């Protein structure tokens, strides 16, 4: 009996020592891997950039596009400008392009030939989109409002010039999508090549991170070039609400403990070429204005940490006044001034109005109010 107990204890001790040895070796291996990964982690400058402005050229074979059987091509060029500040992001690390991430650039027609009805109806709202992975194509030409895909883009090349902060996309082949082929009544034409596309864009950084061995040590968010004011560029397609000006800041009530109620006056601007619905409550077809407060802190110059220190409910817009803070205000039909904010026009809300508790609600209830509106609050 004693011999059995000694054998059992010995076996147990061997198992424990074996497990300890395996775990120690695994621990050393993981530690080595972690150290190696830390040593291999990148150090440098990572920029996230979007389009400041640009141009797009499509060379279209109208015979192929219109389903005309012909041995010769009928090439026509379609020229577009790219909407200012289009959110088509790319990542650049140490001046080397790492690639685009999902986003889109709005296309503004400049000189475009007659196109098939299905495509021509969406001419003023076309966009080039970078698609998520697994979509069968990297880029596509779509209706920016409905998401209808006209062309998939394949075979293109990206080229980034860090000195000019410019992006070129060349040699892209335009393939008819299944949606367009079906809409034209020619489903067998899906995948047919009907032309090429080239894109040139000036990029601007919206976020600059300094990395040390993979860890973000600092972050800067440069101001965008909004194109607001007398020299504003062509309004982008569709409705586009932006903040054109911050009027004032006001403390609306006494402090409660460590909390203080603040509100900021804003001028909302329609930087698009279509009216924006501005219907008052109880209707929900209107933009809402959220306000948040941040501060920079830490370090010798208080610029090492970006902290959010306040969050608001949302202000419901109503009765759009057609002011000119953002440039030329166009109140021509089909815009209905008042229930709508017309292209190029602005609508002011002083801080007292934005902080009026009779006209604000929690943000969680606001999903429906953003329907069919492009809201930008930089």
C-alpha positions, 0 to 999 in steps of 0.5 A: 500500500505504501509503495502504491502511494509513493508511486502515485506521488512520484507520478503526480510530481512528474506530471506537475514538473512536466506541465510546469516545464511546458508552461514555462517554455510556452510562456518564454515562447509567447514572451519572445513572440510579444517582444519580437512583435513589439520590435517589429511594430511600425514607428512613423507618421500615419495619415488618414486623408480624404479628397479635397478636390479632383476630376474623373474622366470616363471613356465610354463605348456608347455602342457597347453601352447601348447594346449596338452590335458594331465592329467599331467603338464609339468612344465618348469622354464624360468629364466630372469634377469631384465634390469638395471634401468627399469622404474617400479615405486613404491611409498613408504611412511614412509617405507611402500609400497603404491603401484606400478604405471604404468611402465615396467621392461625389461626381459633379457632371462637367461635360457628359454625352447622352447616356442610356436612360437608366444611367442618365437619370442618376447623372447628378448623383453619381459617386465612385465608391470604395467597397468593403472586402468580399464585394467582388470588386474594389471600386464601383460607380453608383447612385450616391442616393439609392446605392444602385450600381452601374459599373464595377471597376477592375484592373485599376492602379493606385499611385500616391505622390506625397510631395503634391499630396495627390492620388491617381487611379488609372487603367480602371475598366468599367464593367456593366453591373448586373443591376444595370444589365437587368435595368436595360433589359440585357442581363447577358451584358453583365460583366461586359467592359464598356470603357475605362475610368481615370481619377486624379484627386488632391488629398488632405489629411483629416487625422495624423497619428505619430506611432512609436512601435505601433503605439499612438503617441500623439494625434492631430486633426487638421481643419478641413477646407470646407469651401464656404464663403464667396469663393466657394466651389460648385455645390456638391450633388444632393442635400449636404448640411454642414456647420458654417459658423459658430456664433456664440457660447452661453452658460444657460443655468447655474452649476449643479455640483461639478456640472455646468450647462453650456450651449453653442450657437450654430449656423447650419448651411446647405452645401449641396445643390438640392433643398434639405427638408426642414419640417418642424416637430412633430414631423421628423424630416429635419436635421438635428444639431448635436453638441459635444465639448472636448479639451486638449490636455497633458504635456508641457503644452497641453496637447497630448490628450484629446478628451471629451468632457461634455455631451448634449442632447440634440436640437431639432431644426425648424423654419429654415431662414435663408441667410447668406453666411455660407455664400450665395443663397439660391431660393429658386424652385423647386426649393420651398423656403421655410419648410426647406433650406435652399442650396447655398443658404444658411439657417442661424440658431443662437446658443439660447435657442440651441440650449432650449430644453423644449426643443431638444431630445436624447440622441438615442431617439433620433435615428428617423430624423436623419432619413435621406439627409447627408449631415456633416458636423466637423 
